[in-house]
Amino acid sequence: MKYYHTLLCVLTAVVTLSSCNNENDGQKQDSPNINKNKVTNDAAVTRFEFPKLKDGNSVVIVYRTNDDKEYDKDRVNYAVEWDCDKKSQRWSCYQMHKGYTGQFSRVVDGYMNDPTLDKNDYWRTDYFYGSGYEHGHICPNADRKYSYMANYQTFYMTNMQPQYHKFNGYTNSSAGKREGVWLRMEEQVRDWTPRSSADTLYVCKGGTIDHEYQIIERIEGKLIVPKYFFMACLMKNSMGYKAIGFWDEQQKDDWQDDESLSAFAVTIDELEELTGIDFFCNLPDNIENNVESKVALKAWGL
């Protein structure tokens, strides 16, 4: 059995991994849903942004804030699946909808260990520093500018993966501005954020940590550096549902800014084959099977 722990007043909840039988975001489960998550300690795992939870020595951490429930009925900021054996994040997932912009940006100068994790489940040393890799936010701080606490929580080490600067950074020079492909993908997600309060973009992102051939190295033999990174996006609006995935190998010496983002687009079915993760499992099966099998690039503006 996995463990469960929480700290009162720290505004986070940790749930064990298993699965659900609830209504989700106001959407009734009118059709069968054989792969949905079941609730053990936190009903948030039934939200559409959550993938299927993994068996093993992992925990799901749901970060919450004290912001008005009118903004998010569950006060959920974002969530992470943390592999306690590998001491690495498998994914972060969250919602994007009208109102996520604000004045709070990079509210802290540094990176913190999540106080809810047992000390044996994370590296005591920050191996990012001096490694040649940057602290890559998986849920970007730029996606959580609506409150101080929402922005602060994105700086937890549970939300970080090692990334090359030319993959997730930018530079301004006499030759012009260069942007890494991951940064461009993140900007695209923000551009896709619905302007209507009735619409929502569901996002799940991460790096590959489960197979040696999908890992670049382990810094000092410990911290995993994913070779590939992915994004799974599901849009719900007045037209119904549509989904798209991104998949790319991070490059140390190539900005990859001469390629359209469409070159990295895949169906969710393809992304599931590449990652071994079952995305958007809480959708009714008929909707899930339909949206995950195809991607209309023009519908996404690519």
N, C-alpha and C positions, 0 to 999 in steps of 0.2 A: 504493500500500500504506500502511495506517495504521502508526503506530509503536508499539513496545512498550518500556516501561521499568519498572523496579522498583527499590526501595531495600531492601537487606537490613537486617533488624532494625527496619524501620519498620512491618512487619506489614501491608503492603498489597500488592496485586498489580494490575497494569494489564494488560488484555487488549485485543487488537484485535477489531474487530467482524466476526464471521462466525458459523458455527453448528454442531449436535451429533448424535452417534449412540450415546449411552450410556444405561445405565439411570439412572433419576432418582429419588433419595430412596427407593430400594428398590422402585420401581414399574417392572415390566418393560414395555417398549414392545411390547405384544402386537399392536397394531393399527398401521396406517400412520400416519406423522407427517411430512407433507411440509414443514411450516414450522418444524420444530424448529431450535434453534441448534446450530451445529457448533463443536466445540472447536478453538481455535487454541493458546492459551497457558494457559487456566485452565478446568478442567472445571466450575467453579461456574456457568458460563453455562447449564448444562443443568438447573439447579434449577428447580422449578416457579414460583418467584416471578419469574423473569426473563421479560421480554417479548422479542419478536423484536428482535435488535440491528440498528441502523440503519446503512446505508451512508453513507459520507461521512467527513469529518475529525472523527470522534468517538472517544472511548476509553471503555472500561468500567473502572471502578476498584472492586475488590473489597476491602473493609476486613475485615481479620482481627484476631483477638486471640490471646493466649497461653492463653486459658481452656481448661479441660479438654475434650478431644475428646468426652467423654461428653455434653457439653452440645450441641455441634454437631460432627458428624463431620468437617466441613471447616473448623472454627473460623471460619466466616464470620459477621461482624457484620451488615453490610448492603452494598449495592452501588449504584453511581451510573453513569449514562451522562452523560458530559460532552462537550458540543459545543465543540470547540476554536476553531472559527471564530466562533461567537456568544459564546463565553466564558460559557456558561450551562449549567445542569443541565437535562437532559430528564426524568429520573425518578430516584427512589431505590426500591429494592426490598429486601424483607427478610422473614423469617419471624417469626411469633409462636406460641409454645407454652408449655407449663407451665414456669415458672422464670424468666421474663423480669423479674420484679420483683426489687427489691433495695434496698440502702441508698445507691447511688451516683446522685446527682442533681445536675445542673448543676455538674459537678466543675471547670469552668473558667469564668472570667469574661471572655469575649471570643470572637473568631472567628478561625480560622487558615486560611491557604492550605495546601492539600494539598502536602506536600513532594515528592511523586512527579511532580507536573505540571511540565512545562516552563514557564519564566517567561513565554514568549510566548503561553501558552494560557489565562491568567487575567488579570483586571484587577489592576493593582498597587495601586490605590486601592480602599478599601471604600466604595463609593458608596451603601450603605444609610444611613450616618450623615448626618443632617440632611436626608434626602430625603422624610420623611413616611411612609416604609415601614419595617417591622420586619424583622429577620432571621427569616424563617419556616423553621423546621426542616421538612424533608420527611420524613426519618426522625426522629421526635421523640426528644429526650433522655429523655422519660418512658417511651419504649418500650425503652430500653436502660439499665436501672438495675442490671443484674446484675454489672457489673464497672466498675472505674475506666476502663480503656481503651475499653470498649464505649461508655460515656457520653461520654468525651473525643472519640472519633472523630465523633460526631454534630455537633460544633461546627466541623467543616471547612466552609469556604465552598462547597465542592462540593455540600454538602447544604442550601444555603440558596436561598430565592427571596424576592423582595420581596413583603410582604403588608401590607395595611391592618390597623391594630389591631382594628377592629371586625369583621374577618374571622377573625383568628386570636388574639384576645386576650379579656380579660374585665375586668370592673370590679365593685366592690362599692360600693353607694351606699345612701342612705336609701330609695331606691325599690326596692332589691333587687339581686341579682346579675344581670349580663348576660354572656352568653357568645357569641362569634362562632360562625358555623356551621361553619367549619373546625375550630375547637377541639372543638365537639360531635362532629363526625365522628371526630376522633382519639380522643376518649374512648369513642366507640362501638366503635372497633376494639379498644381495650383491653378493653372489656366482652366482646367476642366471643372474646378469646384463650382457647383451649381449656384446660381444667383437667387433662385427661388427657395423659400423656406420649406417648400413641400418636397424638394428633391435632395438626394443624398448621393455622394460618391463614397463607396466603401473601398478601403485600401489595405492590402497586406504586402509587406516588403521584408526582405532579408537577404542573407548570404548563405552559401552552401557550406555546411559543417559536418554532414553525415558520412561522406565518403572521401577516402584519401585522394582519389583522382580529381575531386572537386575542391581541394585545398592547396593553396600555394605553399604554405609553410606553417610551422608553429614557432612563434617568436620565443626565443630562448627555450625551445622545446615545450612551450606551454600554450600561449595564446594563439588560437586558430586564426589564420588569415584566409577567408573564403576566396576561391578563385572566380566564382560566378556570383552575380547578384540578380535579384528578380523583383518584379512588382506585379501584383495582381490587382486589377481595378474593376469594380462593378458599379455601374451607374443605374440608379433608379430615378425615373422622372415620368412625366405625363405620357411618354411614348412607351413606357414599360421598362424593360431591363436590357442592358448590353454590357459586355465584358471584354477586357483586353489584358494581355500580359506583356511584360518586357523581360528580356533575358539577355545578359551580356557578360563576357569575361572582362574583368578589370585589367587594364593595361598600364604598366608603369611609365612607358615613354610615348604614349599616343593619346592625345586628347579625344580622338574619335569624333571630332566636331565637323568633319567633312561628310558625315553620313547622316541621312535623315533618320529620325527616330523610328520611322516605319521599318527600317532595316532590322530593328531589334524586337519588333512586335511579334507575338505568338498568340495562339489561342490559349485559353486556360487549360484545356485538355493537354496541350503540348507542354505547358508549364508544369502541370502535375506530373507528367512523365519525367521531366528534367529534374524536378526537385523532390519527388516522392511525397509532396504535401497535397492534401485534398482541400482545395480552396472553396469558399462559399458553400460549405456543407450544410448550412442551416437554411438554405433556400429549399422550397419544395422541389422534389426531384425533377418534375417536368420542366420547371423554369431553369433549374441548374443545368440539366442536360442540354437544353436549347442554347443558352447563352455561352456555355463553355466550349461548345464544339466549333464555333466560328468567330471571326472578328471582321467587322466591316471598317476598314481603315478610314474610308471617307466619312463615315458617321462619327469618327473620333477626330476628324480634321487632320489626318495624317496622309 
